Amino acid sequence: MAKRVGSGGHFRSAISGRYVTSAHGKRSPNTTVFERSGGGSTGSARSAKTGRFVTESYANRNPKTTVKES
């Protein structure tokens, strides 16, 4: 569950979908996702809590803790 945070990325809120500051991302690990630059698009959903890919139905049931990647 630990997220590596270094250069080459940014945090995104799972609730609003907006980019947030590094300080906010580190304070709120259950509702933010660290995205690496140049990761490409996958068209799937990722859990903000675990960082793992989740099914579309799980993402629809848990919109505040998942981020849909396009």
C-alpha positions in Angstrom: 0.0 0.0 0.0 3.0 2.3 0.3 3.2 4.8 -2.6 6.5 5.9 -3.9 6.7 9.6 -4.2 9.5 11.2 -6.1 10.1 13.3 -9.1 8.3 12.7 -12.4 4.7 12.6 -11.2 1.8 14.3 -9.5 -1.1 13.6 -7.2 -4.8 13.5 -8.3 -7.8 13.5 -6.0 -10.1 10.4 -6.3 -13.0 12.5 -5.2 -12.8 15.5 -7.5 -10.4 14.2 -10.2 -8.4 17.4 -9.9 -4.6 17.6 -9.4 -3.6 18.4 -5.8 -0.4 19.5 -4.1 2.2 17.0 -2.9 1.5 18.0 0.7 -2.2 17.3 0.3 -1.5 14.0 -1.5 0.8 12.9 1.3 -1.8 13.9 4.0 -4.6 12.1 2.3 -3.3 8.7 0.9 -6.7 7.0 0.9 -8.3 9.5 -1.4 -5.4 10.5 -3.7 -3.4 8.7 -6.4 0.2 9.4 -7.3 0.5 9.3 -11.1 3.8 9.0 -12.9 4.5 11.2 -15.9 4.2 9.5 -19.2 2.4 6.5 -17.9 0.1 6.3 -20.9 -3.6 5.7 -21.0 -5.2 2.4 -19.9 -8.9 3.2 -19.9 -9.4 1.5 -16.6 -10.0 2.3 -12.9 -7.5 2.3 -10.1 -8.1 2.2 -6.3 -6.8 5.2 -4.4 -6.3 3.1 -1.3 -4.3 0.2 -2.8 -3.1 1.6 -6.1 -4.3 -1.6 -7.8 -6.5 -1.8 -10.9 -10.2 -2.5 -10.1 -13.2 -3.6 -12.1 -15.6 -1.1 -13.6 -18.4 -2.2 -11.3 -16.2 -1.7 -8.2 -15.3 1.8 -9.4 -18.9 2.6 -9.9 -19.8 1.4 -6.4 -16.8 3.3 -4.8 -16.5 6.6 -6.7 -14.8 8.5 -3.9 -11.9 6.1 -3.6 -11.3 5.2 -7.3 -9.8 7.1 -10.2 -10.8 6.4 -13.7 -7.8 6.6 -16.0 -8.4 7.5 -19.6 
